[in-house]
């Protein structure tokens, strides 16, 4: 078992939930794990996905998580130097728990975008992918269209009864959900209005995944293309 680092405020309870929170209950820790769900990232990448964290806070959290064996740190001899952070299997085992927290948030804390809140559709997909359960096998792309920056594409692989995010785009997916940020906000928002999203390929697979990464409720069906 991993010993706790000294810079802690432990709960001092002999209870598995308290022990878990001793390690992962600090602010930002679970969100860092969420944002590494699709693979390794650099420090600057994590700064972009976590706009509310200071440079010093992020550096401190990453160092602690490496010490706690939740992350690995890889250094590359490049110019400029590159350092990647990646989840350990121990940390990856928390992804279903993060998805459960996201599901609770959908049910009890969800609503329209508040002033000052950063919108990142990818963050919602990273948070919920660990809760996907499916008997299907295949890949589905979640495509966010942007007239300025082009598209962002998140690939969810279904296999072994569950879903995971991958960065392998060397083949066509079985299905795709496509829309601009407004369409995705409507689909993932409290009204679950999916009517502006488009589906390409396997419609049943797309709807199954969409149900599991969104708030649920009355379905306003996406448009099928292709």
VEXDREN-2710 file (C-alpha; in Angstrom, 1 decimal):
% VEXDREN-2710
k/r/px/py/pz
1/UNK/0.0/0.0/0.0
2/UNK/1.1/3.6/-0.6
3/UNK/2.0/5.7/2.4
4/UNK/0.4/9.1/2.6
5/UNK/2.7/12.0/2.0
6/UNK/3.4/14.4/4.9
7/UNK/1.6/17.4/3.4
8/UNK/-1.8/16.2/4.4
9/UNK/-4.7/16.9/6.7
10/UNK/-5.9/13.3/7.1
11/UNK/-9.3/12.3/8.6
12/UNK/-7.7/10.0/11.1
13/UNK/-10.4/7.4/10.7
14/UNK/-9.9/3.7/10.2
15/UNK/-12.5/3.5/7.4
16/UNK/-12.0/2.8/3.7
17/UNK/-13.8/5.9/2.6
18/UNK/-11.8/8.1/4.9
19/UNK/-8.6/6.5/3.7
20/UNK/-9.6/7.0/0.1
21/UNK/-10.4/10.7/0.7
22/UNK/-7.1/11.1/2.5
23/UNK/-5.5/10.4/-0.9
24/UNK/-7.9/11.8/-3.5
25/UNK/-10.2/14.2/-1.6
26/UNK/-8.1/17.4/-2.1
27/UNK/-9.4/20.0/-4.5
28/UNK/-8.4/19.4/-8.1
29/UNK/-7.2/15.8/-7.6
30/UNK/-10.2/14.0/-9.1
31/UNK/-10.4/16.6/-11.9
32/UNK/-6.8/15.9/-12.8
33/UNK/-7.5/12.2/-13.0
34/UNK/-10.6/13.0/-15.1
35/UNK/-8.5/15.1/-17.6
36/UNK/-6.0/12.3/-18.0
37/UNK/-8.7/9.7/-18.8
38/UNK/-7.8/9.7/-22.5
39/UNK/-4.1/9.4/-22.1
40/UNK/-1.0/11.4/-21.0
41/UNK/-0.9/15.2/-21.1
42/UNK/1.7/17.9/-20.6
43/UNK/1.6/20.4/-17.8
44/UNK/0.4/23.2/-20.2
45/UNK/-2.3/20.9/-21.5
46/UNK/-3.6/20.4/-17.9
47/UNK/-3.5/24.2/-17.4
48/UNK/-5.8/24.6/-20.4
49/UNK/-8.3/22.0/-19.2
50/UNK/-8.3/23.3/-15.6
51/UNK/-8.7/27.1/-16.1
52/UNK/-9.4/27.7/-12.4
53/UNK/-6.1/26.3/-11.0
54/UNK/-3.0/28.4/-10.4
55/UNK/0.4/27.2/-11.8
56/UNK/1.7/26.6/-8.3
57/UNK/-1.4/24.6/-7.2
58/UNK/-1.2/22.4/-10.3
59/UNK/2.5/21.8/-9.8
60/UNK/1.9/20.9/-6.1
61/UNK/-1.0/18.6/-6.9
62/UNK/0.9/16.8/-9.7
63/UNK/4.0/16.3/-7.5
64/UNK/1.8/14.9/-4.7
65/UNK/0.0/12.6/-7.1
66/UNK/3.3/11.2/-8.4
67/UNK/4.4/10.6/-4.8
68/UNK/1.1/8.8/-4.1
69/UNK/1.6/6.6/-7.2
70/UNK/-1.5/8.0/-8.8
71/UNK/0.5/9.4/-11.8
72/UNK/3.7/8.7/-13.6
73/UNK/5.9/11.5/-14.9
74/UNK/7.9/11.0/-18.1
75/UNK/10.6/13.4/-19.2
76/UNK/11.7/13.7/-22.8
77/UNK/14.9/15.2/-24.1
78/UNK/13.3/17.7/-26.5
79/UNK/13.7/21.4/-27.1
80/UNK/11.8/22.8/-25.3
81/UNK/11.8/20.0/-22.6
82/UNK/8.7/18.0/-22.4
83/UNK/7.2/16.3/-19.4
84/UNK/4.1/14.0/-19.7
85/UNK/1.8/12.9/-16.8
86/UNK/-0.2/9.7/-17.1
87/UNK/-2.5/7.8/-14.9
88/UNK/-1.4/4.7/-13.1
89/UNK/-3.7/1.7/-13.1
90/UNK/-4.5/2.6/-9.5
91/UNK/-5.7/6.0/-10.6
92/UNK/-7.5/4.6/-13.6
93/UNK/-9.6/2.5/-11.3
94/UNK/-11.2/5.7/-10.0
95/UNK/-12.8/6.6/-13.4
96/UNK/-16.0/4.7/-12.7
97/UNK/-16.2/6.5/-9.3
98/UNK/-15.8/9.9/-11.1
99/UNK/-18.5/8.8/-13.5
100/UNK/-20.8/8.0/-10.5
101/UNK/-20.1/11.5/-9.1
102/UNK/-20.9/13.0/-12.5
103/UNK/-24.2/11.0/-12.6
104/UNK/-25.0/12.4/-9.1
105/UNK/-24.2/15.9/-10.3
106/UNK/-26.6/15.4/-13.3
107/UNK/-29.4/14.4/-10.9
108/UNK/-28.8/16.8/-8.1
109/UNK/-26.6/19.8/-9.1
110/UNK/-27.1/20.3/-12.9
111/UNK/-28.4/23.4/-14.6
112/UNK/-27.7/26.0/-17.3
113/UNK/-24.2/27.5/-17.6
114/UNK/-23.5/30.0/-14.9
115/UNK/-21.5/33.3/-15.3
116/UNK/-17.8/32.6/-15.1
117/UNK/-18.2/28.8/-15.8
118/UNK/-15.9/27.4/-18.5
119/UNK/-17.6/25.2/-21.0
120/UNK/-15.6/22.1/-22.1
121/UNK/-17.6/19.4/-23.8
122/UNK/-14.6/17.1/-23.6
123/UNK/-14.5/17.4/-19.8
124/UNK/-18.0/16.0/-19.6
125/UNK/-17.0/13.1/-21.8
126/UNK/-13.9/12.4/-19.8
127/UNK/-15.9/12.5/-16.6
128/UNK/-18.7/10.2/-17.7
129/UNK/-16.9/7.6/-19.9
130/UNK/-15.9/5.5/-17.0
131/UNK/-19.6/4.8/-16.3
132/UNK/-20.4/3.5/-19.8
133/UNK/-21.7/-0.1/-19.8
134/UNK/-22.3/-1.8/-23.1
135/UNK/-22.4/-5.2/-24.7
136/UNK/-21.4/-3.7/-28.1
137/UNK/-18.0/-3.6/-29.6
138/UNK/-16.8/-0.7/-31.7
139/UNK/-15.8/2.9/-31.7
140/UNK/-17.9/6.0/-31.7
141/UNK/-16.7/9.6/-32.3
142/UNK/-18.1/12.6/-30.5
143/UNK/-17.3/15.5/-32.8
144/UNK/-17.6/19.1/-31.7
145/UNK/-17.6/21.5/-34.6
146/UNK/-16.0/25.0/-34.3
147/UNK/-15.9/27.5/-37.2
148/UNK/-12.9/29.2/-35.8
149/UNK/-10.7/26.3/-34.4
150/UNK/-12.0/23.4/-36.5
151/UNK/-13.3/20.2/-34.9
152/UNK/-12.5/18.5/-31.7
153/UNK/-12.9/14.7/-31.8
154/UNK/-13.2/12.4/-28.9
155/UNK/-13.3/8.6/-29.6
156/UNK/-15.0/6.2/-27.2
157/UNK/-14.1/2.6/-27.7
158/UNK/-16.6/0.0/-26.5
159/UNK/-15.2/-3.3/-25.6
160/UNK/-15.2/-5.8/-22.8
161/UNK/-18.5/-4.5/-21.5
162/UNK/-17.3/-0.9/-21.0
163/UNK/-16.2/2.3/-22.6
164/UNK/-12.9/4.1/-22.6
165/UNK/-11.5/7.1/-24.4
166/UNK/-8.7/6.5/-26.9
167/UNK/-6.6/8.6/-29.2
168/UNK/-6.4/6.1/-32.1
169/UNK/-7.8/7.6/-35.2
170/UNK/-6.3/5.3/-37.8
171/UNK/-9.6/3.8/-38.8
172/UNK/-13.2/4.9/-39.3
173/UNK/-15.5/4.6/-36.3
174/UNK/-18.7/2.6/-36.4
175/UNK/-20.7/5.7/-35.4
176/UNK/-20.4/9.4/-34.8
177/UNK/-22.3/12.1/-32.9
178/UNK/-21.7/15.5/-34.6
179/UNK/-22.6/19.0/-33.6
180/UNK/-21.3/22.4/-32.7
181/UNK/-20.8/23.5/-29.1
182/UNK/-24.4/24.9/-28.9
183/UNK/-25.8/21.5/-30.0
184/UNK/-23.7/19.6/-27.5
185/UNK/-24.6/22.1/-24.7
186/UNK/-28.3/21.5/-25.5
187/UNK/-27.9/17.7/-25.6
188/UNK/-25.9/17.5/-22.3
189/UNK/-27.8/20.3/-20.6
190/UNK/-30.8/19.9/-18.2
191/UNK/-33.4/19.7/-21.0
192/UNK/-31.5/16.9/-22.8
193/UNK/-32.4/18.4/-26.2
194/UNK/-30.5/16.2/-28.7
195/UNK/-32.4/17.4/-31.8
196/UNK/-29.5/19.5/-33.1
197/UNK/-27.0/16.7/-33.0
198/UNK/-26.4/14.5/-36.1
199/UNK/-25.7/10.8/-36.1
200/UNK/-23.5/9.1/-38.7
201/UNK/-23.3/5.3/-38.9
202/UNK/-24.7/3.0/-36.2
203/UNK/-27.6/4.9/-34.7
204/UNK/-28.4/2.5/-31.9
205/UNK/-24.8/2.6/-30.7
206/UNK/-24.7/6.4/-30.8
207/UNK/-27.9/6.7/-28.8
208/UNK/-26.8/4.1/-26.2
209/UNK/-23.6/6.1/-25.6
210/UNK/-25.3/9.4/-25.7
211/UNK/-27.8/8.3/-23.0
212/UNK/-24.9/7.3/-20.7
213/UNK/-22.9/10.5/-21.0
214/UNK/-25.9/12.8/-20.7
215/UNK/-28.5/13.7/-18.2
216/UNK/-31.2/11.5/-19.7
217/UNK/-34.8/12.4/-19.7
218/UNK/-37.2/12.8/-22.6
219/UNK/-35.3/12.3/-25.8
220/UNK/-35.5/14.7/-28.7
221/UNK/-33.9/12.5/-31.3
222/UNK/-30.7/13.5/-33.2
223/UNK/-30.8/13.7/-37.0
224/UNK/-29.3/10.7/-38.8
225/UNK/-26.9/11.4/-41.6
226/UNK/-25.2/9.2/-44.2
END
